[in-house]
Amino acid sequence: MLTVSESKNRSRRVLLLQVLYTTNITLNRRPRIPTVLRYRLVSLHLCGSGSTYDMFFEALPDDLIAVILGELDLDSLITVSHLSKRFHTVASEPSLNPWRKPILRNLRTNVYEPALQHLSVRSIVPRQNWIDILVLARPSFILYEATLPNLKAVEWEECFRRRFLPGWQKWRKESPWKEAFLRSVDCFSPFHLPRRNSQSE
């Protein structure tokens, strides 16, 4: 019978190997990555050597790890980001931002993973991703499903300017940018939705 420690280590190896399996196609789509690296990743996946795999994966540069993590779905990325200090650092680095690709997949396909709904409560996710979400997400998601982030006024202003035409700024009047944004999402959505009370910044 496996001990708790052995069970956690096995689960960690299985999940990391799943990351490699998921990203084999991605690596093959990127000719700038050396062929020997692709073969090494595939062989590690096939042999299932936990210690060898961990050592090799940890040796990869941060930008390549970010590319690999970006191929995961949001639930898997959340899990992987807590597997090690290295993954946590890569996942939380705004300049690498492995969250952007899975988030944009959700928004462009209009099929939202449950994890997207409360992504704002996770401090590991760079805040810049929420600007993309607020600009591209469907109105019902913004108004009734998502836990809205605590953005600065200048960030709400950017969301407003990117989502709406310049002439729509007249609707803001003297209200805060957050209130103006939510009111405009409500009023100018394809189907007018019942307006919810928005809190001022």
C-alpha atoms as an extended CHARMM CRD file, in Angstrom:
* protein
*
       201  EXT
         1         1  MET       CA              0.0000000000        0.0000000000        0.0000000000  PROA      1               0.0000000000
         2         2  LEU       CA              1.3430000000        3.4230000000       -0.9450000000  PROA      2               0.0000000000
         3         3  THR       CA              2.1140000000        5.9510000000        1.7510000000  PROA      3               0.0000000000
         4         4  VAL       CA              0.6560000000        9.4560000000        1.5020000000  PROA      4               0.0000000000
         5         5  SER       CA              4.0220000000       10.7940000000        0.3550000000  PROA      5               0.0000000000
         6         6  GLU       CA              4.4370000000        8.1100000000       -2.3070000000  PROA      6               0.0000000000
         7         7  SER       CA              0.8970000000        8.6880000000       -3.5310000000  PROA      7               0.0000000000
         8         8  LYS       CA              1.5070000000       12.4320000000       -3.8840000000  PROA      8               0.0000000000
         9         9  ASN       CA              4.7610000000       11.8390000000       -5.7530000000  PROA      9               0.0000000000
        10        10  ARG       CA              3.0850000000        9.4150000000       -8.1370000000  PROA      10              0.0000000000
        11        11  SER       CA              0.2030000000       11.8260000000       -8.7740000000  PROA      11              0.0000000000
        12        12  ARG       CA              2.7090000000       14.6080000000       -9.4290000000  PROA      12              0.0000000000
        13        13  ARG       CA              4.6370000000       12.4760000000      -11.9590000000  PROA      13              0.0000000000
        14        14  VAL       CA              1.4350000000       11.4330000000      -13.7300000000  PROA      14              0.0000000000
        15        15  LEU       CA              0.2920000000       15.0400000000      -14.0510000000  PROA      15              0.0000000000
        16        16  LEU       CA              3.6860000000       16.2230000000      -15.2870000000  PROA      16              0.0000000000
        17        17  LEU       CA              3.7800000000       13.4410000000      -17.8600000000  PROA      17              0.0000000000
        18        18  GLN       CA              0.3020000000       14.4890000000      -18.9470000000  PROA      18              0.0000000000
        19        19  VAL       CA              1.6930000000       17.9840000000      -19.5020000000  PROA      19              0.0000000000
        20        20  LEU       CA              4.3120000000       16.5370000000      -21.8440000000  PROA      20              0.0000000000
        21        21  TYR       CA              1.7920000000       14.3740000000      -23.6630000000  PROA      21              0.0000000000
        22        22  THR       CA             -0.4860000000       17.3890000000      -24.1700000000  PROA      22              0.0000000000
        23        23  THR       CA              2.3330000000       19.4930000000      -25.5570000000  PROA      23              0.0000000000
        24        24  ASN       CA              3.9970000000       17.0310000000      -27.9380000000  PROA      24              0.0000000000
        25        25  ILE       CA              1.9240000000       18.4140000000      -30.8270000000  PROA      25              0.0000000000
        26        26  THR       CA              2.7130000000       21.9810000000      -29.7880000000  PROA      26              0.0000000000
        27        27  LEU       CA              6.4240000000       21.3030000000      -29.7560000000  PROA      27              0.0000000000
        28        28  ASN       CA              6.2240000000       19.7330000000      -33.1920000000  PROA      28              0.0000000000
        29        29  ARG       CA              4.4820000000       22.8600000000      -34.4780000000  PROA      29              0.0000000000
        30        30  ARG       CA              7.4490000000       24.9870000000      -33.4180000000  PROA      30              0.0000000000
        31        31  PRO       CA             10.4430000000       24.3460000000      -35.7270000000  PROA      31              0.0000000000
        32        32  ARG       CA             12.6730000000       26.6330000000      -33.6630000000  PROA      32              0.0000000000
        33        33  ILE       CA             12.7200000000       24.0130000000      -30.8930000000  PROA      33              0.0000000000
        34        34  PRO       CA             15.5680000000       21.5290000000      -31.5270000000  PROA      34              0.0000000000
        35        35  THR       CA             14.5350000000       18.0990000000      -32.7500000000  PROA      35              0.0000000000
        36        36  VAL       CA             16.6600000000       16.4360000000      -30.0800000000  PROA      36              0.0000000000
        37        37  LEU       CA             14.5970000000       18.2330000000      -27.4380000000  PROA      37              0.0000000000
        38        38  ARG       CA             11.3530000000       16.9330000000      -28.9160000000  PROA      38              0.0000000000
        39        39  TYR       CA             12.7000000000       13.3740000000      -28.9530000000  PROA      39              0.0000000000
        40        40  ARG       CA             13.9110000000       13.7380000000      -25.3940000000  PROA      40              0.0000000000
        41        41  LEU       CA             10.4840000000       14.8940000000      -24.2230000000  PROA      41              0.0000000000
        42        42  VAL       CA              8.7350000000       12.0250000000      -26.0060000000  PROA      42              0.0000000000
        43        43  SER       CA             11.1660000000        9.4320000000      -24.6200000000  PROA      43              0.0000000000
        44        44  LEU       CA             10.6430000000       10.7370000000      -21.0960000000  PROA      44              0.0000000000
        45        45  HSD       CA              6.9070000000       10.4370000000      -21.5600000000  PROA      45              0.0000000000
        46        46  LEU       CA              7.2470000000        6.8300000000      -22.7340000000  PROA      46              0.0000000000
        47        47  CYS       CA              9.6710000000        5.6570000000      -20.0720000000  PROA      47              0.0000000000
        48        48  GLY       CA              7.8470000000        7.3810000000      -17.2050000000  PROA      48              0.0000000000
        49        49  SER       CA             10.9860000000        7.9910000000      -15.1670000000  PROA      49              0.0000000000
        50        50  GLY       CA              9.8740000000       10.3900000000      -12.4480000000  PROA      50              0.0000000000
        51        51  SER       CA             13.2490000000       11.5600000000      -11.1620000000  PROA      51              0.0000000000
        52        52  THR       CA             14.8320000000       11.8650000000      -14.6230000000  PROA      52              0.0000000000
        53        53  TYR       CA             11.7710000000       13.6450000000      -15.9240000000  PROA      53              0.0000000000
        54        54  ASP       CA             11.6400000000       16.1140000000      -13.0300000000  PROA      54              0.0000000000
        55        55  MET       CA             15.3340000000       16.9490000000      -13.4090000000  PROA      55              0.0000000000
        56        56  PHE       CA             14.9960000000       17.4870000000      -17.1530000000  PROA      56              0.0000000000
        57        57  PHE       CA             11.7930000000       19.4800000000      -16.9960000000  PROA      57              0.0000000000
        58        58  GLU       CA             13.1550000000       21.7570000000      -14.2850000000  PROA      58              0.0000000000
        59        59  ALA       CA             16.1800000000       22.4090000000      -16.5170000000  PROA      59              0.0000000000
        60        60  LEU       CA             14.0510000000       23.8730000000      -19.3110000000  PROA      60              0.0000000000
        61        61  PRO       CA             14.1110000000       27.6710000000      -19.7110000000  PROA      61              0.0000000000
        62        62  ASP       CA             11.2000000000       29.6200000000      -18.2380000000  PROA      62              0.0000000000
        63        63  ASP       CA              9.8270000000       30.7260000000      -21.6170000000  PROA      63              0.0000000000
        64        64  LEU       CA              9.5900000000       27.1270000000      -22.8680000000  PROA      64              0.0000000000
        65        65  ILE       CA              7.8870000000       26.0010000000      -19.6690000000  PROA      65              0.0000000000
        66        66  ALA       CA              5.4140000000       28.8550000000      -20.1500000000  PROA      66              0.0000000000
        67        67  VAL       CA              4.7100000000       27.6610000000      -23.7160000000  PROA      67              0.0000000000
        68        68  ILE       CA              4.0660000000       24.1360000000      -22.4320000000  PROA      68              0.0000000000
        69        69  LEU       CA              1.8080000000       25.3220000000      -19.6170000000  PROA      69              0.0000000000
        70        70  GLY       CA             -0.1100000000       27.4730000000      -22.0820000000  PROA      70              0.0000000000
        71        71  GLU       CA             -1.3540000000       24.3340000000      -23.8450000000  PROA      71              0.0000000000
        72        72  LEU       CA             -3.2130000000       23.1340000000      -20.7620000000  PROA      72              0.0000000000
        73        73  ASP       CA             -6.8170000000       23.8240000000      -19.8890000000  PROA      73              0.0000000000
        74        74  LEU       CA             -7.4000000000       26.2200000000      -17.0010000000  PROA      74              0.0000000000
        75        75  ASP       CA             -8.0890000000       23.5490000000      -14.3860000000  PROA      75              0.0000000000
        76        76  SER       CA             -4.8630000000       21.7110000000      -15.2140000000  PROA      76              0.0000000000
        77        77  LEU       CA             -2.8730000000       24.9340000000      -15.2950000000  PROA      77              0.0000000000
        78        78  ILE       CA             -4.1620000000       25.8800000000      -11.8490000000  PROA      78              0.0000000000
        79        79  THR       CA             -3.1020000000       22.4820000000      -10.5310000000  PROA      79              0.0000000000
        80        80  VAL       CA              0.3160000000       22.4860000000      -12.1950000000  PROA      80              0.0000000000
        81        81  SER       CA              1.0590000000       26.0080000000      -10.9630000000  PROA      81              0.0000000000
        82        82  HSD       CA              1.0120000000       24.6650000000       -7.4020000000  PROA      82              0.0000000000
        83        83  LEU       CA              3.1980000000       21.6080000000       -8.0120000000  PROA      83              0.0000000000
        84        84  SER       CA              6.4940000000       23.3880000000       -7.4350000000  PROA      84              0.0000000000
        85        85  LYS       CA              7.9780000000       26.7760000000       -6.6740000000  PROA      85              0.0000000000
        86        86  ARG       CA              9.3730000000       26.9210000000      -10.2340000000  PROA      86              0.0000000000
        87        87  PHE       CA              5.9670000000       26.3690000000      -11.8460000000  PROA      87              0.0000000000
        88        88  HSD       CA              4.3990000000       28.8900000000       -9.4830000000  PROA      88              0.0000000000
        89        89  THR       CA              7.0000000000       31.4850000000      -10.4490000000  PROA      89              0.0000000000
        90        90  VAL       CA              6.5230000000       30.8950000000      -14.1820000000  PROA      90              0.0000000000
        91        91  ALA       CA              2.7310000000       30.9310000000      -13.9150000000  PROA      91              0.0000000000
        92        92  SER       CA              2.6640000000       34.1870000000      -11.9530000000  PROA      92              0.0000000000
        93        93  GLU       CA              5.1640000000       36.0770000000      -14.1300000000  PROA      93              0.0000000000
        94        94  PRO       CA              3.2870000000       38.6710000000      -16.2360000000  PROA      94              0.0000000000
        95        95  SER       CA              5.9340000000       38.7120000000      -18.9660000000  PROA      95              0.0000000000
        96        96  LEU       CA              5.5400000000       34.9290000000      -19.5140000000  PROA      96              0.0000000000
        97        97  ASN       CA              1.7830000000       34.7240000000      -18.8010000000  PROA      97              0.0000000000
        98        98  PRO       CA              0.9180000000       31.1020000000      -19.6950000000  PROA      98              0.0000000000
        99        99  TRP       CA             -2.7070000000       31.9100000000      -18.8140000000  PROA      99              0.0000000000
       100       100  ARG       CA             -3.3020000000       34.0630000000      -21.8730000000  PROA      100             0.0000000000
       101       101  LYS       CA             -3.5680000000       31.2460000000      -24.4050000000  PROA      101             0.0000000000
       102       102  PRO       CA             -6.1200000000       29.0430000000      -22.5600000000  PROA      102             0.0000000000
       103       103  ILE       CA             -8.1400000000       32.1330000000      -21.6320000000  PROA      103             0.0000000000
       104       104  LEU       CA             -8.2810000000       33.2780000000      -25.2670000000  PROA      104             0.0000000000
       105       105  ARG       CA             -9.2690000000       29.7380000000      -26.3340000000  PROA      105             0.0000000000
       106       106  ASN       CA            -12.2660000000       30.0070000000      -24.0040000000  PROA      106             0.0000000000
       107       107  LEU       CA            -13.2400000000       33.4500000000      -25.2460000000  PROA      107             0.0000000000
       108       108  ARG       CA            -12.8400000000       32.7140000000      -28.9570000000  PROA      108             0.0000000000
       109       109  THR       CA            -14.7280000000       29.4220000000      -28.8870000000  PROA      109             0.0000000000
       110       110  ASN       CA            -17.3850000000       30.8950000000      -26.5720000000  PROA      110             0.0000000000
       111       111  VAL       CA            -17.1770000000       27.7010000000      -24.5070000000  PROA      111             0.0000000000
       112       112  TYR       CA            -16.1440000000       28.7560000000      -21.0200000000  PROA      112             0.0000000000
       113       113  GLU       CA            -14.5110000000       26.3920000000      -18.5670000000  PROA      113             0.0000000000
       114       114  PRO       CA            -15.9250000000       26.5580000000      -15.0190000000  PROA      114             0.0000000000
       115       115  ALA       CA            -12.4970000000       27.7000000000      -13.7710000000  PROA      115             0.0000000000
       116       116  LEU       CA            -12.8110000000       30.9290000000      -15.7780000000  PROA      116             0.0000000000
       117       117  GLN       CA            -15.7290000000       32.0940000000      -13.6700000000  PROA      117             0.0000000000
       118       118  HSD       CA            -13.7360000000       32.6800000000      -10.4710000000  PROA      118             0.0000000000
       119       119  LEU       CA            -10.2720000000       33.1440000000      -11.9210000000  PROA      119             0.0000000000
       120       120  SER       CA            -10.0560000000       36.6420000000      -10.4500000000  PROA      120             0.0000000000
       121       121  VAL       CA             -9.7340000000       35.2720000000       -6.9050000000  PROA      121             0.0000000000
       122       122  ARG       CA             -6.4180000000       33.6020000000       -7.7740000000  PROA      122             0.0000000000
       123       123  SER       CA             -3.5290000000       35.9420000000       -7.1350000000  PROA      123             0.0000000000
       124       124  ILE       CA             -1.2490000000       33.8040000000       -9.3060000000  PROA      124             0.0000000000
       125       125  VAL       CA             -3.0870000000       34.9230000000      -12.4730000000  PROA      125             0.0000000000
       126       126  PRO       CA             -1.6450000000       38.2080000000      -13.8400000000  PROA      126             0.0000000000
       127       127  ARG       CA             -4.2890000000       40.9260000000      -13.7610000000  PROA      127             0.0000000000
       128       128  GLN       CA             -3.7150000000       41.8460000000      -17.4030000000  PROA      128             0.0000000000
       129       129  ASN       CA             -5.6470000000       38.7250000000      -18.3900000000  PROA      129             0.0000000000
       130       130  TRP       CA             -8.8150000000       40.1720000000      -16.9450000000  PROA      130             0.0000000000
       131       131  ILE       CA             -8.6650000000       43.0820000000      -19.3280000000  PROA      131             0.0000000000
       132       132  ASP       CA             -8.8690000000       40.5610000000      -22.1980000000  PROA      132             0.0000000000
       133       133  ILE       CA            -11.7330000000       38.7510000000      -20.4730000000  PROA      133             0.0000000000
       134       134  LEU       CA            -13.7420000000       41.9210000000      -19.8560000000  PROA      134             0.0000000000
       135       135  VAL       CA            -13.1700000000       43.1120000000      -23.4240000000  PROA      135             0.0000000000
       136       136  LEU       CA            -14.0750000000       39.8380000000      -25.1750000000  PROA      136             0.0000000000
       137       137  ALA       CA            -16.4300000000       37.9050000000      -22.8870000000  PROA      137             0.0000000000
       138       138  ARG       CA            -20.1480000000       37.6990000000      -23.5230000000  PROA      138             0.0000000000
       139       139  PRO       CA            -22.2600000000       40.1940000000      -21.5240000000  PROA      139             0.0000000000
       140       140  SER       CA            -24.1080000000       37.5670000000      -19.4680000000  PROA      140             0.0000000000
       141       141  PHE       CA            -20.8040000000       36.1550000000      -18.2430000000  PROA      141             0.0000000000
       142       142  ILE       CA            -19.5450000000       39.5650000000      -17.1180000000  PROA      142             0.0000000000
       143       143  LEU       CA            -22.8150000000       40.6510000000      -15.5160000000  PROA      143             0.0000000000
       144       144  TYR       CA            -24.0330000000       37.4610000000      -13.8600000000  PROA      144             0.0000000000
       145       145  GLU       CA            -21.4550000000       34.6740000000      -13.8390000000  PROA      145             0.0000000000
       146       146  ALA       CA            -17.9410000000       36.0000000000      -13.2950000000  PROA      146             0.0000000000
       147       147  THR       CA            -16.4060000000       37.1140000000      -10.0450000000  PROA      147             0.0000000000
       148       148  LEU       CA            -15.1780000000       40.5210000000      -11.1380000000  PROA      148             0.0000000000
       149       149  PRO       CA            -11.5810000000       41.5100000000      -10.3680000000  PROA      149             0.0000000000
       150       150  ASN       CA            -10.5320000000       44.4700000000       -8.2640000000  PROA      150             0.0000000000
       151       151  LEU       CA             -9.0040000000       46.5230000000      -11.0680000000  PROA      151             0.0000000000
       152       152  LYS       CA             -7.6800000000       50.0500000000      -10.9060000000  PROA      152             0.0000000000
       153       153  ALA       CA             -9.6500000000       52.8930000000      -12.4840000000  PROA      153             0.0000000000
       154       154  VAL       CA             -7.1590000000       53.1440000000      -15.3460000000  PROA      154             0.0000000000
       155       155  GLU       CA             -7.6510000000       49.4320000000      -16.0840000000  PROA      155             0.0000000000
       156       156  TRP       CA            -11.4360000000       49.7850000000      -16.1650000000  PROA      156             0.0000000000
       157       157  GLU       CA            -10.9450000000       52.7190000000      -18.5020000000  PROA      157             0.0000000000
       158       158  GLU       CA             -8.8420000000       50.5280000000      -20.8130000000  PROA      158             0.0000000000
       159       159  CYS       CA            -11.5620000000       47.8700000000      -20.7630000000  PROA      159             0.0000000000
       160       160  PHE       CA            -14.1620000000       50.4770000000      -21.7160000000  PROA      160             0.0000000000
       161       161  ARG       CA            -12.1170000000       51.9800000000      -24.5430000000  PROA      161             0.0000000000
       162       162  ARG       CA            -11.2520000000       48.5780000000      -26.0140000000  PROA      162             0.0000000000
       163       163  ARG       CA            -14.7680000000       47.1450000000      -25.8520000000  PROA      163             0.0000000000
       164       164  PHE       CA            -16.8400000000       50.1280000000      -26.9760000000  PROA      164             0.0000000000
       165       165  LEU       CA            -16.7130000000       52.7340000000      -29.7290000000  PROA      165             0.0000000000
       166       166  PRO       CA            -15.2420000000       56.1470000000      -28.8170000000  PROA      166             0.0000000000
       167       167  GLY       CA            -18.6300000000       57.8320000000      -29.1150000000  PROA      167             0.0000000000
       168       168  TRP       CA            -20.0290000000       55.6670000000      -26.3310000000  PROA      168             0.0000000000
       169       169  GLN       CA            -17.9230000000       57.5110000000      -23.7570000000  PROA      169             0.0000000000
       170       170  LYS       CA            -20.7250000000       60.0680000000      -23.5050000000  PROA      170             0.0000000000
       171       171  TRP       CA            -22.6580000000       57.4650000000      -21.5070000000  PROA      171             0.0000000000
       172       172  ARG       CA            -20.0380000000       57.6370000000      -18.7900000000  PROA      172             0.0000000000
       173       173  LYS       CA            -20.8270000000       61.2040000000      -17.7540000000  PROA      173             0.0000000000
       174       174  GLU       CA            -19.3160000000       61.6420000000      -14.2700000000  PROA      174             0.0000000000
       175       175  SER       CA            -19.5700000000       58.0400000000      -13.1330000000  PROA      175             0.0000000000
       176       176  PRO       CA            -16.5080000000       55.8940000000      -12.3640000000  PROA      176             0.0000000000
       177       177  TRP       CA            -15.1050000000       53.8290000000      -15.2200000000  PROA      177             0.0000000000
       178       178  LYS       CA            -16.1660000000       50.5380000000      -13.6380000000  PROA      178             0.0000000000
       179       179  GLU       CA            -19.7770000000       51.6680000000      -13.3080000000  PROA      179             0.0000000000
       180       180  ALA       CA            -19.7620000000       53.0840000000      -16.8290000000  PROA      180             0.0000000000
       181       181  PHE       CA            -18.3160000000       49.8560000000      -18.2030000000  PROA      181             0.0000000000
       182       182  LEU       CA            -20.8870000000       47.5930000000      -16.5410000000  PROA      182             0.0000000000
       183       183  ARG       CA            -23.7660000000       49.8930000000      -17.4760000000  PROA      183             0.0000000000
       184       184  SER       CA            -22.6170000000       49.9330000000      -21.0980000000  PROA      184             0.0000000000
       185       185  VAL       CA            -22.2120000000       46.1480000000      -21.1880000000  PROA      185             0.0000000000
       186       186  ASP       CA            -25.7830000000       45.9060000000      -19.9480000000  PROA      186             0.0000000000
       187       187  CYS       CA            -27.2860000000       48.5280000000      -22.2670000000  PROA      187             0.0000000000
       188       188  PHE       CA            -25.4130000000       47.6740000000      -25.4490000000  PROA      188             0.0000000000
       189       189  SER       CA            -25.4570000000       43.8870000000      -25.2410000000  PROA      189             0.0000000000
       190       190  PRO       CA            -27.1120000000       42.0770000000      -28.1830000000  PROA      190             0.0000000000
       191       191  PHE       CA            -30.0070000000       41.1870000000      -25.9240000000  PROA      191             0.0000000000
       192       192  HSD       CA            -30.8010000000       43.7560000000      -23.2740000000  PROA      192             0.0000000000
       193       193  LEU       CA            -30.3680000000       42.0980000000      -19.8980000000  PROA      193             0.0000000000
       194       194  PRO       CA            -31.8830000000       43.1660000000      -16.5720000000  PROA      194             0.0000000000
       195       195  ARG       CA            -29.4660000000       45.6470000000      -15.0820000000  PROA      195             0.0000000000
       196       196  ARG       CA            -27.7440000000       44.6720000000      -11.8680000000  PROA      196             0.0000000000
       197       197  ASN       CA            -26.6440000000       47.1840000000       -9.3010000000  PROA      197             0.0000000000
       198       198  SER       CA            -22.9410000000       47.8880000000       -9.8050000000  PROA      198             0.0000000000
       199       199  GLN       CA            -20.7770000000       49.0330000000       -6.9610000000  PROA      199             0.0000000000
       200       200  SER       CA            -18.6540000000       52.0740000000       -7.4970000000  PROA      200             0.0000000000
       201       201  GLU       CA            -14.9030000000       51.7320000000       -7.3340000000  PROA      201             0.0000000000
